């Protein structure tokens, strides 16, 4: 069941990765501040896909799902990105002063609020959190995949039980670590601002990005004869998952907006005000259309969820929407108004390249289907 | 750790023991065909007494006014709002099970859906009682509906309290229609089975001429799917809007953005606890242990540990952000909850909602009837206290210490609360005697071997 990526695709991956790195390097030399902010977006984007994929693996085990078993390997491959995500983040650590206002100790000294937050928002603790979070994700990823790969040969059912238990431990860890990531890399950009829902908000985008990436790859594989046994029932389920999380994201985004708008407290509304001036209002409206309205109507019909063309289109669309969402979260701190240039377009290229290269690397070594999984047969027979 | 090896290659049967279609009919309709036994009458007497106490308290409140209640300045929302939120929460499991689990194609829902839906309807009825009493002018509820009138009086469209009126009444209507739609094939079955003429007439009217024909089923399935699609956002919207009642205000401890998903998770949590508690008795007394199996109860317990943990996450996040925000009022409110005069309520809430349900991680406890029953009860106690903590602690001590107060419920508050339980269980006791507690037609379809096999 081992299949290699065609060398053409692999070459594209390497090319994109190369172009991305070039942009990365030039960006950091030309305008390090803008580059660093774009780096935050890129880092959150790759983290979404990486840790979202691990979440989907855990979800399958703990929910006892069978439909997703034949496609689980794609998630397992994508989860491997947690190992490289810290590398993507690395340059930012040399520019933290450009990104985070709270690292400026002079400013913190005269600001009562920031002084109060210092026990949490200080450099040492920030770095410790980053290291711990990624160590945990890598550990769980490694354990999940080790058991899953071992099962390919041994077909041992106990490994499934082990992974179910692992998933039970992982889910609370995931909830906390993802929230920490959202607070550290998104909320603390505006260190005065706060919102209890932001962790859930980032979570909704995370799952969407992971499902969308997996969906695109799975459909592409299927079309090129890699995962031939998948039926429309499987694709329908993927489409339904996308549709559900589109709604979930909109629900969370709307809740956050409505409550802040209605209560109208200046310390909270300032965050939305920044997203409503200097052209950012167009991005804000665009976000509603791109991240909710369009995918909602294009994925609503039953047939749409089984239409491979539509699914492919929507996965790319949703990945773009997630990027836009991250842009909307991060960039207003960089400058008032809309910033768009080659760097904004360039960084995602690096991530896409990275995903393809990662996929090529993993596919060479591992089976494309978890052939030893006891639920595989039920998964293949799955019908709506 | 248990050493039993689970075979993942096989699907667990939804119904145990492969009963035949007629066996299912017989066991489900048995309670409808016989005169209620003595135990039922005892239970009925108890719940009816509770209901009359509630009725008495309502009467007194109408006659003498709301001064009989414990509400005061500054705690203007007391038991009435706490009970309202509590009952609406209970009413979340039913339509979640029947609509969302239907869309998620969870076949185990069939055994428990009917009962849970009935409980939803009864719980929403109990919930509706309290805001109506709370208005203090119970004879003017028509002004809650926006209609052009000669006084030029309009409702306040920007108030979430009004959105509540719309959300809850829509939810009630759709839940009722959904429940009734699912009942139609069963009513037809009852019509065909019964020998009493009166019953036959009643069932005939309400089964709307159902003949179990292929075409009927086709329309039915379509309608059911569409209604499930409609009901799904409704389930989430009701408690979302209930949470808006608090969260749009600027009261510390109320205004926090995580409230909507947190309230929905809490509602599902308490709803499942109540359904689990009542189903334990139902499966026991009506010999339905093979239809409402231990696996079903275990799955409900899993949902409870999930939603309970979500609620725990929200508590933690609220606490963290209260500190992180640097707002002294927010910080104070949360410290006051944990250490102030109502700390006993706060810690009851935390232990009942977050700590005890964690025991459900252990399989043995998840599958032990007495253990799950006890945890289910603590969950409902905890969820009631959660609303109490939110409503009372925030109002009793807000911005100005000179205008702080204390809330002590009166006997009338307690009586009304007791009365709502009386209403709820009275309705349940009547329901189990007049309608099938399990969907006969749906259960028939999930018995092993009943599904068409694909090749």
Interface residues (C-beta under 8 A of the other chain):
Chain A: X66 X112 X113 X116 X117 X120 X157 X158 X160 X161 X168 X172 X175 X179 X183 X194 X195 X196 X197 X198 X199 X200 X247 X251 X252 X255 X256 X258 X259 X260 X262 X263 X265 X267 X374 X375 X377 X378 X381 X383 X384
Chain B: X5 X6 X7 X8 X9 X11 X105 X233 X236 X240 X244 X247 X248 X249 X250 X255 X256 X257 X258 X259 X260 X261 X309 X313 X314 X317 X318 X321 X324 X325 X326 X327 X361 X454
